[in-house]
Structures are given as C-alpha cells and as structure tokens.
Amino acid sequence: MLLTTTPDLGETKIVEYLGLVTGEVILGTNPIKDIAASLRELVGTRSKEYEESLVKAKELALKELEERAVAMGANAIISIQLDFEQVTTHNMIMVCAAGTAVKY
C-alpha cells in the first residue's frame, strides 16, 4: 500500500478513485504518564511519555486508514492529512487520518 500526502503518485497513473477513507484513534494517558509529564514541564524539557503516546496514536490511525482502504480495493492512499487533538476533559489524545483511496 502506497501512502502519500501528495495529491498524485508522480509518474504512476491513477486508474480509479475510490473515495474518502478515514482512520480515527483516541488513546488515553495514564496517571503515571501525567505525573512524569508534569515534572518534565516544571523544568522545561520535552515530555517523552506524551510524545510516545502521540506516535503510537498516529501509527494506529494510519494502520486503520490503510485497512479501510484495502477493504475498498485500493492499493494507494493519496492526499493524506493528519489531525491531532487533545480531549482535555478525559486527558486523551485523538488522531484522525483522512485521504483518498485509489487504484493505480
């Protein structure tokens, strides 16, 4: 499966546009990570704990995006966009991935 943020595949010809495909993931953080992140914030360093959660959420959203595109019969996804949000009331991280499923 080819995944790209560009609107085309360069020299490769797209033969069919299958439509919008999305993948969404919401991951909760745990109290231990919250405490560690708060301590790092006090001294102004990066929060490794939250960064790891964010990377994991992005990878899971892209995996879900790819699985849904395969179910549509696609072999590529173009124009991929990622949106990252924090659900503050529940201390969760949300990642939404969207793109256009195509055949080449």
CYANA upper distance limits for C-alpha pairs under 8 A (distance plus 0.5 A):
  1 MET  CA     66 GLU  CA      7.87
  1 MET  CA     74 ALA  CA      8.48
  1 MET  CA     75 ASN  CA      5.48
  1 MET  CA     76 ALA  CA      5.62
  1 MET  CA     77 ILE  CA      8.10
  2 LEU  CA     75 ASN  CA      7.05
  2 LEU  CA     76 ALA  CA      4.88
  2 LEU  CA     77 ILE  CA      6.70
  3 LEU  CA     76 ALA  CA      6.36
  3 LEU  CA     77 ILE  CA      5.51
  3 LEU  CA     78 ILE  CA      6.73
  3 LEU  CA     80 ILE  CA      7.87
  4 THR  CA      9 LEU  CA      8.41
  4 THR  CA     77 ILE  CA      6.86
  4 THR  CA     78 ILE  CA      5.55
  4 THR  CA     79 SER  CA      6.70
  4 THR  CA     80 ILE  CA      6.49
  5 THR  CA     78 ILE  CA      6.34
  5 THR  CA     79 SER  CA      4.84
  5 THR  CA     80 ILE  CA      4.94
  5 THR  CA     81 GLN  CA      7.06
  6 THR  CA     78 ILE  CA      6.47
  6 THR  CA     79 SER  CA      5.44
  6 THR  CA     80 ILE  CA      7.84
  7 PRO  CA     78 ILE  CA      6.02
  7 PRO  CA     79 SER  CA      5.24
  8 ASP  CA     14 ILE  CA      8.12
  8 ASP  CA     78 ILE  CA      6.78
  8 ASP  CA     79 SER  CA      8.07
  9 LEU  CA     13 LYS  CA      7.42
  9 LEU  CA     14 ILE  CA      7.80
  9 LEU  CA     78 ILE  CA      8.05
 12 THR  CA    104 TYR  CA      7.41
 13 LYS  CA    104 TYR  CA      6.29
 14 ILE  CA    102 VAL  CA      7.25
 14 ILE  CA    103 LYS  CA      6.41
 14 ILE  CA    104 TYR  CA      4.79
 15 VAL  CA    102 VAL  CA      8.09
 15 VAL  CA    103 LYS  CA      6.23
 15 VAL  CA    104 TYR  CA      5.67
 16 GLU  CA    102 VAL  CA      6.12
 16 GLU  CA    103 LYS  CA      5.62
 16 GLU  CA    104 TYR  CA      7.44
 17 TYR  CA    100 THR  CA      7.78
 17 TYR  CA    101 ALA  CA      6.83
 17 TYR  CA    102 VAL  CA      5.05
 17 TYR  CA    103 LYS  CA      7.10
 18 LEU  CA     72 MET  CA      7.62
 18 LEU  CA     74 ALA  CA      7.61
 18 LEU  CA    100 THR  CA      7.63
 18 LEU  CA    101 ALA  CA      5.72
 18 LEU  CA    102 VAL  CA      5.81
 18 LEU  CA    103 LYS  CA      8.03
 19 GLY  CA    100 THR  CA      5.89
 19 GLY  CA    101 ALA  CA      5.99
 19 GLY  CA    102 VAL  CA      7.85
 20 LEU  CA     98 ALA  CA      7.58
 20 LEU  CA     99 GLY  CA      6.33
 20 LEU  CA    100 THR  CA      5.17
 20 LEU  CA    101 ALA  CA      6.68
 21 VAL  CA     65 LEU  CA      6.88
 21 VAL  CA     68 ARG  CA      7.20
 21 VAL  CA     69 ALA  CA      6.77
 21 VAL  CA     98 ALA  CA      6.22
 21 VAL  CA     99 GLY  CA      6.04
 21 VAL  CA    100 THR  CA      6.37
 21 VAL  CA    101 ALA  CA      6.61
 22 THR  CA     64 GLU  CA      8.15
 22 THR  CA     65 LEU  CA      5.71
 22 THR  CA     68 ARG  CA      7.96
 22 THR  CA     96 CYS  CA      7.68
 22 THR  CA     97 ALA  CA      6.02
 22 THR  CA     98 ALA  CA      4.85
 22 THR  CA     99 GLY  CA      7.07
 23 GLY  CA     61 ALA  CA      5.38
 23 GLY  CA     62 LEU  CA      6.88
 23 GLY  CA     63 LYS  CA      8.11
 23 GLY  CA     64 GLU  CA      5.44
 23 GLY  CA     65 LEU  CA      4.78
 23 GLY  CA     68 ARG  CA      8.22
 23 GLY  CA     96 CYS  CA      6.33
 23 GLY  CA     97 ALA  CA      5.57
 23 GLY  CA     98 ALA  CA      6.99
 24 GLU  CA     61 ALA  CA      5.71
 24 GLU  CA     64 GLU  CA      7.76
 24 GLU  CA     65 LEU  CA      8.38
 24 GLU  CA     94 MET  CA      7.88
 24 GLU  CA     95 VAL  CA      6.35
 24 GLU  CA     96 CYS  CA      4.97
 24 GLU  CA     97 ALA  CA      6.80
 25 VAL  CA     57 ALA  CA      6.63
 25 VAL  CA     58 LYS  CA      8.36
 25 VAL  CA     60 LEU  CA      7.20
 25 VAL  CA     61 ALA  CA      5.94
 25 VAL  CA     94 MET  CA      6.18
 25 VAL  CA     95 VAL  CA      5.87
 25 VAL  CA     96 CYS  CA      7.02
 26 ILE  CA     57 ALA  CA      7.59
 26 ILE  CA     92 MET  CA      7.01
 26 ILE  CA     93 ILE  CA      6.03
 26 ILE  CA     94 MET  CA      4.78
 26 ILE  CA     95 VAL  CA      6.97
 27 LEU  CA     53 SER  CA      7.99
 27 LEU  CA     57 ALA  CA      7.03
 27 LEU  CA     92 MET  CA      6.00
 27 LEU  CA     93 ILE  CA      5.73
 27 LEU  CA     94 MET  CA      6.96
 28 GLY  CA     90 HIS  CA      8.09
 28 GLY  CA     91 ASN  CA      6.84
 28 GLY  CA     92 MET  CA      4.73
 28 GLY  CA     93 ILE  CA      6.80
 29 THR  CA     33 LYS  CA      7.01
 29 THR  CA     34 ASP  CA      7.49
 29 THR  CA     50 TYR  CA      8.38
 29 THR  CA     53 SER  CA      8.06
 29 THR  CA     91 ASN  CA      6.79
 29 THR  CA     92 MET  CA      6.34
 29 THR  CA     93 ILE  CA      8.13
 30 ASN  CA     34 ASP  CA      6.80
 31 PRO  CA     35 ILE  CA      6.68
 32 ILE  CA     36 ALA  CA      6.75
 33 LYS  CA     37 ALA  CA      6.45
 33 LYS  CA     49 GLU  CA      6.32
 33 LYS  CA     50 TYR  CA      7.82
 34 ASP  CA     38 SER  CA      6.58
 35 ILE  CA     39 LEU  CA      6.78
 36 ALA  CA     40 ARG  CA      6.84
 36 ALA  CA     47 SER  CA      8.39
 36 ALA  CA     49 GLU  CA      7.90
 37 ALA  CA     41 GLU  CA      6.62
 37 ALA  CA     47 SER  CA      5.80
 37 ALA  CA     48 LYS  CA      8.19
 37 ALA  CA     49 GLU  CA      7.07
 37 ALA  CA     50 TYR  CA      7.63
 38 SER  CA     42 LEU  CA      6.96
 39 LEU  CA     43 VAL  CA      7.53
 40 ARG  CA     44 GLY  CA      6.64
 40 ARG  CA     45 THR  CA      5.85
 40 ARG  CA     46 ARG  CA      7.17
 40 ARG  CA     47 SER  CA      6.69
 41 GLU  CA     45 THR  CA      6.57
 41 GLU  CA     46 ARG  CA      7.88
 41 GLU  CA     47 SER  CA      7.83
 47 SER  CA     51 GLU  CA      6.67
 48 LYS  CA     52 GLU  CA      6.57
 49 GLU  CA     53 SER  CA      6.98
 50 TYR  CA     54 LEU  CA      6.60
 51 GLU  CA     55 VAL  CA      6.70
 52 GLU  CA     56 LYS  CA      6.67
 53 SER  CA     57 ALA  CA      6.63
 53 SER  CA     93 ILE  CA      8.30
 54 LEU  CA     58 LYS  CA      6.70
 54 LEU  CA     93 ILE  CA      7.49
 55 VAL  CA     59 GLU  CA      6.71
 56 LYS  CA     60 LEU  CA      6.69
 57 ALA  CA     61 ALA  CA      6.62
 57 ALA  CA     93 ILE  CA      8.01
 57 ALA  CA     94 MET  CA      7.79
 57 ALA  CA     95 VAL  CA      6.66
 58 LYS  CA     62 LEU  CA      6.72
 58 LYS  CA     95 VAL  CA      6.53
 59 GLU  CA     63 LYS  CA      6.62
 60 LEU  CA     64 GLU  CA      6.67
 61 ALA  CA     65 LEU  CA      6.61
 61 ALA  CA     95 VAL  CA      6.91
 61 ALA  CA     96 CYS  CA      6.86
 61 ALA  CA     97 ALA  CA      6.44
 62 LEU  CA     66 GLU  CA      6.62
 62 LEU  CA     97 ALA  CA      6.80
 63 LYS  CA     67 GLU  CA      6.69
 64 GLU  CA     68 ARG  CA      6.71
 65 LEU  CA     69 ALA  CA      6.77
 65 LEU  CA     97 ALA  CA      7.16
 65 LEU  CA     98 ALA  CA      7.66
 66 GLU  CA     70 VAL  CA      6.69
 66 GLU  CA     77 ILE  CA      8.20
 67 GLU  CA     71 ALA  CA      6.85
 68 ARG  CA     72 MET  CA      6.98
 69 ALA  CA     73 GLY  CA      6.99
 69 ALA  CA     74 ALA  CA      5.81
 69 ALA  CA     75 ASN  CA      8.02
 69 ALA  CA     76 ALA  CA      8.25
 69 ALA  CA     77 ILE  CA      7.82
 69 ALA  CA    101 ALA  CA      6.19
 70 VAL  CA     74 ALA  CA      5.67
 70 VAL  CA     75 ASN  CA      7.18
 72 MET  CA    101 ALA  CA      8.21
 73 GLY  CA    103 LYS  CA      8.06
 74 ALA  CA    101 ALA  CA      6.11
 74 ALA  CA    102 VAL  CA      5.62
 74 ALA  CA    103 LYS  CA      5.57
 75 ASN  CA    101 ALA  CA      8.15
 75 ASN  CA    102 VAL  CA      6.94
 75 ASN  CA    103 LYS  CA      5.83
 75 ASN  CA    104 TYR  CA      7.41
 76 ALA  CA    101 ALA  CA      6.56
 76 ALA  CA    102 VAL  CA      5.88
 76 ALA  CA    103 LYS  CA      6.65
 76 ALA  CA    104 TYR  CA      7.73
 77 ILE  CA     99 GLY  CA      6.47
 77 ILE  CA    100 THR  CA      5.85
 77 ILE  CA    101 ALA  CA      5.04
 77 ILE  CA    102 VAL  CA      6.39
 78 ILE  CA     99 GLY  CA      6.20
 78 ILE  CA    100 THR  CA      5.74
 78 ILE  CA    101 ALA  CA      7.12
 78 ILE  CA    102 VAL  CA      7.78
 79 SER  CA     98 ALA  CA      8.44
 79 SER  CA     99 GLY  CA      5.66
 79 SER  CA    100 THR  CA      6.74
 80 ILE  CA     97 ALA  CA      7.29
 80 ILE  CA     98 ALA  CA      5.96
 80 ILE  CA     99 GLY  CA      4.68
 80 ILE  CA    100 THR  CA      7.67
 81 GLN  CA     97 ALA  CA      6.22
 81 GLN  CA     98 ALA  CA      5.91
 81 GLN  CA     99 GLY  CA      6.85
 82 LEU  CA     95 VAL  CA      7.42
 82 LEU  CA     96 CYS  CA      6.23
 82 LEU  CA     97 ALA  CA      5.09
 82 LEU  CA     98 ALA  CA      7.17
 83 ASP  CA     95 VAL  CA      6.12
 83 ASP  CA     96 CYS  CA      5.62
 83 ASP  CA     97 ALA  CA      6.98
 84 PHE  CA     93 ILE  CA      7.90
 84 PHE  CA     94 MET  CA      6.35
 84 PHE  CA     95 VAL  CA      5.19
 84 PHE  CA     96 CYS  CA      7.17
 85 GLU  CA     93 ILE  CA      6.52
 85 GLU  CA     94 MET  CA      5.58
 85 GLU  CA     95 VAL  CA      6.93
 86 GLN  CA     91 ASN  CA      7.55
 86 GLN  CA     92 MET  CA      6.33
 86 GLN  CA     93 ILE  CA      5.20
 86 GLN  CA     94 MET  CA      6.49
 87 VAL  CA     91 ASN  CA      6.23
 87 VAL  CA     92 MET  CA      5.46
 87 VAL  CA     93 ILE  CA      6.50
 87 VAL  CA     94 MET  CA      7.35
 88 THR  CA     92 MET  CA      7.03
